[in-house]
Amino acid sequence: MTMTCGEATMRLLARYGVTTVFGIPGVHTLDMCRGLSFGGNSGELSHVQARNEQGAGFMAEGWARATGEVGVAVVISGPGVTNASTALGQCYADSLAMLLISAEPDSRSIGKGWGVLHEITEQKKVTEPLTAFSATARSASDVPELMARAFSIFSSQRPRPVHISIPTDVQSEVVEEDWQPVPLPRRPQARAELVEHACAMLKGAKRPLIMVGGGATAATAEIRSIAETLGAVVISSTAGKGILPDSHPLHLTGSTVRPEVRDYLKTADCILAAGTEISETDSFVAQLELNGDLIRIDIDPGKINDVYRPNLGIIGDAAPALANLGVMLEGHDGSARCIRAEVEVREVRAAIMAGLSPTEQRHVKVLTALRKATPANTIFSGDACQLVYTGAFAFDVPGPRQWFYPAGFCALGNGLPNGIGAAMARPNTPVVVLAGDGGFMFTMTELMVAAELGLALPIIIWENGGLKQIQDDMDARDITRVGVEGINPDFVALAQACHCSGVHIDSEEMFTKAICEALSADRPTLIVVRENDPWLR
């Protein structure tokens, strides 16, 4: 069967299990578009038209966050790549499998500065620091090799984004081979003797504690079993939120940002950290004080001896390592410790609630109402905003991959397109977007995409008059505010202009009604909550 390289590339993507790609077609991707038209040579791929390549990248990110699978964006060369690179950075920081496929100008021009359309003299160098690898296909035969390399990384290593550029002349090359996916390698497994050592350390501890991150999302049952067997308190990162239900009596969720939790962490005499970087962007302190022995389980060898050097480092996929650890711990009686730990968790939770600022109290009121109004399986796609910062430790999420918060790269504007990607990936699962007024404006054009798709997507806008976190930071340091108080549009009118519904909220009852109606609507709904409205005081 004869086809162009562009068609063959899309066909190969489908054979690797990809069903949907996000992007904006351009003159440099026309041959790839041949493979997106469901013609005789194309793969079974759906294409979602974004309004900006940044939005396309964020939608692919949302797909990856919701599923743990590969999210794919297809964009033009030059500005398409630079627009999408923010999503690459975020996926790199948060260990997400994203594949960016882009065009590149004619291969004869690469590196020569001829001034051709969409030129970056060597495009792969732009995205190299943001990816596991970035490469340019110099011939059609390079494409299946680069795809195999990318999907092998996705299946066997710490997930990182990949960028593959295909020049226009390469896209149009005739391909007569029938490209097939390669068998994919598995993730590395932890050495049994090291897991046995970890078991002995934990059994001997008087105050064991578990820290979990996004690398342990497949280990929900294992984490629960180990915590309850040991009587160990669990502290999750923002990426690990929901691995143990937030309501579990041993769980201090997403909360090292709170001083009460950091003080509690100091008391642990043995800490098991599984699938977590123990990142500064979870606590926003330069370095946590860990006084106990540290055991680290991580798929990434580079994490084992970085800022937090362990007493025992175990390289391997977290889920099977924790499953083996759970088996080895069978018969251990930590029931007395479990009773004490549950009391301690209640005390820490109470101290957190007692220490909330007036603004955080308003957040909690909205978040509590939101939890009551939404099904347990709802995905919450959060932008970088104060409502989400509070939700990281004060919102109840019962399962993994249900709370999106870009703590690592912390870009603005991801919330809406992440939510679109999640809704496309899991069409039978409710999705709610949480965004600040400032962050929402970064990618508000993607509202048109959600409207075109007819998504029942509630979009909660926390309106507080601009970039409130930076306002607060400037005020705290006695810096005259600059560049953080721009005017907002009429969000309800904006929603209507974009074929969506919109409502300003003036009571808790109205908020609950708006959420319920939005979850069954035939279009997105902007739900505007003003921080200083009387019903929140």
C-alpha positions in Angstrom: 0.0 0.0 0.0 1.5 3.3 -1.1 1.0 6.5 1.0 2.8 9.6 2.0 5.0 9.7 5.1 2.5 12.1 6.7 -0.3 9.6 6.2 1.8 6.7 7.4 2.8 8.7 10.5 -0.8 9.1 11.6 -1.6 5.5 10.7 1.2 4.4 12.9 0.0 6.5 15.8 -3.3 4.8 15.6 -1.6 1.4 15.7 0.2 2.5 18.9 -3.3 2.9 20.4 -3.8 6.7 20.0 -7.4 7.6 19.2 -7.4 11.4 19.4 -5.0 14.2 18.5 -5.3 17.9 19.2 -4.0 20.7 17.0 -4.4 23.3 14.3 -3.7 22.4 10.7 -1.4 24.6 8.7 0.3 24.7 5.4 3.2 22.7 6.8 1.1 19.8 8.1 -1.1 19.1 5.0 0.4 15.7 4.4 -0.2 14.7 8.0 -3.8 16.0 7.6 -4.2 13.4 4.8 -3.9 10.8 7.6 -6.6 12.5 9.7 -9.4 12.4 7.2 -10.5 8.8 7.7 -9.4 8.0 4.1 -8.2 4.6 2.9 -4.7 5.3 4.1 -5.5 7.0 7.4 -5.6 5.6 10.9 -8.7 5.7 13.0 -7.8 9.1 14.6 -10.1 11.9 15.7 -8.8 15.4 15.3 -9.8 18.2 17.8 -9.2 21.7 16.5 -7.8 23.9 19.1 -7.8 27.7 18.9 -4.1 28.1 19.8 -1.3 25.5 19.8 -0.8 26.1 23.5 -4.4 25.0 24.0 -3.7 21.9 21.9 -0.7 21.0 24.0 -2.7 21.6 27.2 -5.5 19.4 25.9 -3.0 16.6 25.2 -1.7 17.1 28.7 -5.3 16.8 30.1 -5.7 13.5 28.2 -2.5 12.2 29.8 -3.5 13.4 33.3 -6.9 11.7 33.1 -5.7 8.4 31.7 -2.0 7.8 32.3 -1.8 7.3 28.5 -0.1 9.3 25.8 -1.7 12.6 24.9 -0.8 13.8 21.4 -0.7 17.2 19.7 0.0 17.8 16.0 1.2 21.4 15.2 2.9 23.4 12.5 6.6 24.3 12.7 7.9 27.5 14.2 5.1 29.3 16.1 3.2 26.0 16.5 6.1 24.5 18.4 6.8 27.6 20.5 3.1 28.0 21.4 2.9 24.3 22.4 6.2 24.3 24.3 4.6 25.5 27.6 2.6 22.3 27.7 5.8 20.3 27.1 7.4 22.0 30.0 4.4 21.3 32.3 4.3 17.6 31.2 8.1 17.4 31.8 7.7 18.8 35.3 4.7 16.6 36.2 6.0 13.4 34.6 3.3 13.1 31.9 3.5 11.2 28.6 2.8 13.7 25.9 3.9 13.4 22.2 4.2 16.6 20.2 4.4 15.9 16.5 5.3 19.0 14.5 6.2 20.0 11.0 9.5 21.6 10.1 10.5 23.5 7.0 12.1 21.7 4.1 15.1 19.6 5.4 17.5 21.3 3.0 16.9 24.6 4.9 17.5 23.4 8.4 20.3 25.2 10.2 20.9 27.6 7.3 18.9 30.7 8.2 17.4 31.1 4.8 14.4 32.9 6.1 11.8 30.3 5.1 8.3 30.2 6.4 8.0 29.3 10.1 11.8 28.9 10.4 13.6 28.0 13.6 17.2 27.3 12.4 17.3 24.1 14.4 13.9 23.4 15.9 14.7 20.4 18.1 17.0 22.6 20.2 14.0 24.6 21.3 12.3 21.7 22.9 15.3 19.5 24.0 15.3 20.9 27.6 11.6 20.2 27.9 11.5 16.6 26.7 12.9 13.1 27.1 14.2 13.6 23.6 13.5 15.9 20.6 14.5 14.8 17.1 14.0 15.6 13.5 13.2 12.9 11.0 15.6 13.4 8.1 13.9 10.8 6.0 10.6 8.9 6.1 12.4 5.8 7.4 13.4 7.7 10.5 9.8 8.1 11.6 9.0 4.5 12.8 12.3 4.4 14.6 11.6 7.6 16.4 8.1 6.5 17.2 9.4 3.3 18.6 11.8 5.2 20.8 9.1 7.5 22.1 6.6 4.8 22.9 9.3 2.7 24.5 10.1 5.6 26.9 6.4 6.1 27.7 6.0 2.4 28.6 9.2 1.7 30.5 10.6 4.9 32.0 9.6 7.9 34.0 7.0 9.5 31.7 8.3 12.6 29.9 7.1 14.4 26.8 8.7 13.7 23.4 8.9 16.0 20.4 9.3 14.6 16.8 9.7 17.1 13.9 8.9 16.0 10.4 10.1 18.4 7.6 7.6 19.1 4.8 9.6 17.3 2.2 9.9 14.2 4.4 6.1 14.3 5.1 5.5 14.1 1.3 7.9 11.2 0.7 6.2 8.1 -0.6 6.1 5.2 1.8 5.5 1.7 0.5 6.2 -0.2 3.8 3.4 -1.0 6.2 4.7 0.5 9.4 3.9 -1.6 12.5 4.3 -0.8 16.2 7.1 -2.5 18.1 6.7 -4.6 21.2 7.2 -2.2 24.1 9.5 -2.9 27.1 8.2 -3.0 30.7 9.2 -0.8 33.6 12.1 -1.8 35.8 11.3 -4.0 38.8 12.7 -3.4 42.2 15.2 -5.9 43.6 13.5 -8.2 46.1 16.3 -8.0 48.7 16.0 -4.2 48.8 12.3 -4.5 49.3 13.0 -6.9 52.2 15.3 -4.4 53.7 12.6 -1.7 53.5 10.2 -4.1 55.2 12.6 -4.6 58.1 13.1 -0.9 58.5 9.4 -0.1 58.5 8.6 -3.0 61.0 11.2 -1.5 63.4 9.8 2.0 63.2 7.8 3.5 66.0 6.5 6.4 63.9 6.4 5.3 60.3 5.1 7.6 57.6 4.4 7.2 53.9 4.8 10.0 51.2 3.3 9.2 47.8 3.4 11.0 44.5 2.1 10.7 40.9 4.4 7.7 40.3 2.3 5.6 42.6 -1.1 6.2 41.1 -1.4 2.5 40.2 -0.9 1.5 43.8 -4.0 2.6 45.5 -4.8 -0.7 47.2 -1.2 -1.3 48.1 -0.7 2.1 49.8 -3.9 1.6 51.8 -2.9 -1.9 52.9 0.6 -0.9 53.9 -0.6 2.2 55.8 -3.2 0.3 57.7 -0.8 -2.6 58.5 1.9 -0.2 59.8 -0.4 2.4 61.3 1.5 4.9 59.1 0.2 8.4 58.2 0.2 9.1 54.5 1.1 12.4 53.1 0.5 12.8 49.3 1.9 15.3 46.9 -0.5 17.3 44.7 0.1 14.7 41.9 -0.6 11.9 44.4 -3.8 13.3 45.7 -6.5 10.6 45.8 -4.2 7.6 45.7 -5.5 7.1 49.2 -8.9 8.7 49.5 -8.6 12.1 51.1 -11.2 11.1 53.6 -9.2 8.1 54.9 -8.4 8.6 58.6 -4.6 8.1 58.0 -4.3 10.6 55.1 -3.0 14.2 55.2 -3.6 15.0 51.6 -1.6 17.3 49.4 -0.6 19.3 52.4 3.2 19.8 52.9 2.3 23.4 52.0 0.9 23.6 55.5 3.2 24.3 58.4 1.1 22.0 60.6 1.9 19.1 58.3 5.6 19.9 58.0 5.8 20.0 61.8 4.2 16.5 61.9 6.6 15.2 59.2 9.5 16.0 61.5 8.3 13.5 64.0 8.5 10.4 61.7 11.4 8.0 62.5 11.1 6.1 59.2 9.7 7.6 55.9 8.7 5.6 52.9 8.6 7.9 49.8 7.1 6.1 46.8 6.8 7.7 43.3 7.5 11.2 44.5 10.2 13.8 43.9 9.4 15.3 47.3 9.3 18.4 45.3 9.7 22.0 46.5 6.6 22.9 44.6 4.5 20.8 46.9 5.7 22.5 50.1 7.1 25.8 48.8 9.9 25.6 51.3 13.5 25.2 50.1 13.9 21.8 51.9 11.7 19.8 54.2 13.1 18.7 57.6 13.2 14.9 57.5 14.6 13.5 60.7 13.7 9.8 60.2 15.4 7.2 58.0 14.3 7.7 54.4 13.4 4.9 52.0 12.8 6.0 48.4 11.1 3.9 45.7 11.3 5.6 42.3 11.5 4.6 38.6 13.9 7.4 37.9 17.5 6.6 39.0 18.3 10.3 38.9 15.9 10.9 41.8 17.4 8.4 44.3 20.3 10.6 45.4 19.2 14.1 44.7 18.1 16.7 47.3 16.8 14.0 49.7 19.4 11.2 49.9 17.8 8.1 51.3 19.1 5.5 53.7 17.8 3.0 51.3 17.2 3.7 47.6 15.1 1.3 45.5 14.9 1.8 41.7 11.8 0.3 40.2 8.1 0.8 39.3 6.3 1.8 42.5 3.2 -0.3 42.2 4.8 -3.8 42.0 7.4 -2.8 44.5 4.7 -1.8 47.0 2.7 -4.9 46.2 5.7 -7.0 47.2 6.3 -4.9 50.3 2.7 -5.4 51.3 3.0 -9.2 51.1 6.2 -9.1 53.2 4.4 -7.0 55.8 1.6 -9.5 56.2 1.3 -10.6 59.8 2.7 -7.3 61.2 0.4 -5.9 63.9 0.4 -2.1 63.8 -3.2 -1.8 65.2 -2.1 0.1 68.3 0.0 2.5 66.2 -2.9 2.9 63.8 -5.3 4.1 66.5 -2.7 6.7 67.7 -2.0 7.8 64.1 -5.7 8.4 63.4 -6.0 10.6 66.4 -2.9 12.6 65.3 -4.3 13.1 61.8 -7.6 14.4 63.3 -5.6 16.8 65.4 -3.5 18.1 62.4 -6.6 18.5 60.3 -8.2 20.5 63.0 -5.1 22.7 63.4 -5.1 23.3 59.6 -8.8 24.4 59.6 -8.2 26.6 62.6 -5.3 28.3 60.9 -7.1 29.2 57.6 -7.0 32.8 56.4 -10.3 34.6 55.8 -9.8 34.1 52.0 -9.1 30.4 52.5 -12.3 30.1 54.6 -14.2 31.4 51.6 -12.4 28.9 49.4 -13.4 26.1 51.7 -17.1 27.2 51.7 -17.1 26.9 47.9 -15.2 23.7 47.8 -17.4 22.1 50.4 -20.5 23.0 48.3 -18.8 21.8 45.2 -18.0 18.4 46.7 -21.7 17.9 47.7 -22.9 18.8 44.3 -20.7 16.5 42.2 -20.5 12.7 41.8 -17.6 10.9 43.5 -15.9 10.1 40.2 -15.7 13.7 39.0 -12.4 15.0 37.6 -11.4 18.5 38.7 -9.2 20.3 36.3 -7.5 23.1 38.2 -5.6 26.1 36.9 -2.9 27.8 39.0 -5.1 29.9 41.2 -5.7 30.4 44.9 -8.9 28.3 45.0 -6.9 25.4 43.7 -4.0 26.0 46.1 -6.5 25.7 49.0 -8.2 22.7 47.4 -4.9 20.8 47.3 -5.2 20.3 51.1 -8.8 21.0 51.8 -10.8 19.3 49.0 -12.0 15.7 49.3 -10.9 13.6 46.3 -11.6 9.8 46.6 -9.4 8.5 43.8 -6.2 9.1 41.7 -6.2 11.1 38.5 -9.2 13.2 39.7 -7.3 16.3 40.7 -5.3 18.3 38.2 -3.0 21.0 39.6 0.1 22.0 37.7 2.3 22.6 40.8 5.6 21.8 39.1 5.7 24.1 36.1 2.8 26.1 37.4 1.8 27.6 34.0 -1.4 29.7 33.8 -4.2 28.8 31.4 -4.1 25.0 31.6 -7.3 24.5 33.5 -9.8 24.8 30.6 -7.9 23.0 27.9 -6.8 20.3 30.4 -10.5 19.8 31.2 -11.4 19.5 27.5 -8.7 16.9 27.1 -9.9 15.0 30.1 -13.5 15.1 28.9 -12.5 13.7 25.5 -10.4 11.0 27.1 -13.1 9.9 29.6 -16.4 10.9 28.0 -18.6 9.2 30.6 -16.9 10.9 33.6 -17.9 14.3 34.9 -15.3 17.0 34.6 -15.3 20.4 36.3 -12.8 23.2 35.6 -11.5 25.5 38.4 -9.7 28.7 37.2 -8.9 32.1 38.4 -10.0 35.1 36.4 -6.4 35.9 35.3 -5.5 32.3 34.4 -8.7 31.7 32.5 -8.0 34.6 30.1 -4.7 32.9 29.0 -6.7 30.3 27.0 -10.3 31.5 27.1 -10.4 31.0 23.3 -10.6 27.3 23.9 -14.1 27.9 25.2 -15.1 27.7 21.6 -13.7 24.2 21.3 -15.7 23.0 24.3 -18.8 24.6 22.8 -18.2 22.9 19.4 -17.8 19.6 21.1 -21.0 20.1 23.2 -19.3 19.4 26.4 -21.3 19.5 29.7 -18.4 21.3 31.3 -18.9 23.5 34.4 -16.1 26.1 34.5 -15.9 27.8 37.8 -14.1 31.2 37.6 -12.9 32.5 40.9 -13.0 36.2 40.3 -10.8 38.2 42.6 -9.8 41.1 40.5 -6.6 40.0 38.7 -3.5 38.1 39.7 -4.4 37.9 43.4 -1.5 35.7 44.6 1.0 38.1 43.2 -1.0 41.0 44.6 -0.8 39.4 48.0 3.0 38.7 47.6 3.6 42.3 46.6 1.6 43.6 49.6 3.4 41.3 52.0 6.8 42.7 50.8 5.6 46.3 50.7 5.9 46.5 46.9 3.6 48.9 45.1 1.3 46.8 42.9 2.3 46.8 39.3 0.8 44.8 36.4 -1.6 42.6 38.5 -4.9 44.5 38.5 -6.1 44.4 34.9 -9.8 44.7 34.2 -12.0 41.6 33.5 -14.6 41.1 30.8 -18.2 40.5 31.6 -17.8 36.7 31.9 -21.5 35.9 31.5 -21.6 38.0 28.3 -18.4 36.4 27.1 -19.9 32.9 27.7 -23.0 33.8 25.7 -20.8 35.2 22.8 -19.0 31.9 22.7 -22.2 29.7 22.5 -22.0 28.8 26.2 -24.1 29.5 29.2 -23.0 31.8 32.0 -24.1 32.8 35.5 -23.0 35.0 38.4 -23.5 33.2 41.7 -25.0 35.1 44.7 -25.8 32.2 47.1 -24.8 28.7 48.0 -28.1 27.4 46.7 -27.6 29.1 43.4 -24.1 27.7 43.2 -25.3 24.1 43.8 -28.1 24.5 41.2 -25.7 25.9 38.6 -23.2 23.0 39.1 -26.0 20.3 38.8 -27.5 21.9 35.7 -24.1 22.4 34.0 -23.2 18.7 34.4 -26.2 17.8 32.3 -26.2 20.6 29.8 -25.5 20.4 26.1 -22.8 23.1 26.3 -20.2 24.5 28.7 -21.3 26.8 31.5 -19.2 29.6 33.1 -20.0 29.8 36.8 -18.6 33.1 38.1 -17.9 33.2 41.9 -16.7 36.6 43.2 -14.3 36.3 46.2 -15.8 39.2 48.2 -19.5 38.5 47.6 -21.6 38.5 50.8 -22.6 34.8 50.6 -19.0 33.7 51.1 -18.4 35.7 54.3 
